């Protein structure tokens, strides 16, 4: 189905936008050596350095803002589930293995974000909170924001129980739109639909929201899956960044 090691979405970030991005597969992850909390030089010489940054993820709603050039000596020791940057040549990355990678850019204001959204983060509002942070810090405008929702556990496979269902029902008046196959104490949660609805409620036009509609649990050949494998065998890496200044 997918032969390339990474998935890109031209409708999210065409070449002329000056934004680079990818959603990784297990093939890409196996070839990528990316630590956490330290930048990795991805391509280019010292004069045109390109960095890839991943940090420790803790299933919260905090975002790390990178508003200065990175250096090899930089270390980010805390835990965050979103990264925001306005720095050309810096790609911010998140790791997933069923959770949802969400990439965001405002090419006009020149700012991007990568978000790790599991059910806890999604229900707690990490995506709209990050969008609001982009507006507050960099004047990002809902009218020029673009969002892409990457491969994750699909509604076909993602069964959740009462602790999750209770929070979804309490927080969202439209909860019935994101739950399927109700049984006595379980249902299937559509994480992508939940995030898409939050993004639209924030004021982003649905035409500027794209999704990669692949389920990480279904496609063992393409993706790692914590739910399918019962443990972490690996994680996919997804990233977004502004092209280096040449």
C-alpha angles and dihedrals in degrees: 000000000000116000099173119083090235135036122226129187112214092192089059098048118004118194093259091059093075089229123122123198146156142182108219131224130207088264090057093045092053090057096041121086104197124160126198126253096014131082119246121209105239107178142340134046127285093275092054102029119178117199135197116202128192126170138193111285120215105175092253134119103248121120130207113222116209106195101157135056115281126236133195091251094058117116127184107196102176131082125259136160098203133043125200127189142169093187117117112230095027118110115194116211141195130195123224141173101176098338116103122263109209121191123195136183141175102195091184094056090034100234133126138186138197117202132193108208121181119167092277094051094041094050090045090054104249092154099053090039090056092046089052090049089053089052095047097045103032105018092246110180124220086220092063102032119113122197131194122191112206137209114304143142104313129223086249091069110014106100116176133184138222101293089058095038092051092055094046092050093046097049105038126052088198094054093128089067093063102040124078138179096023116203130173097288105356141060139169114261121215100210093178092054091048092053093043090054091049091050092050091046087055088061105262115141111247088231088067094053118085132180135201098219099206124123115225091206094053098045107062090164092060109031145033113238126194091194094051098040099037092225140044108277092160144322135237118237122220124182147173133193147154114265115257117264110253 
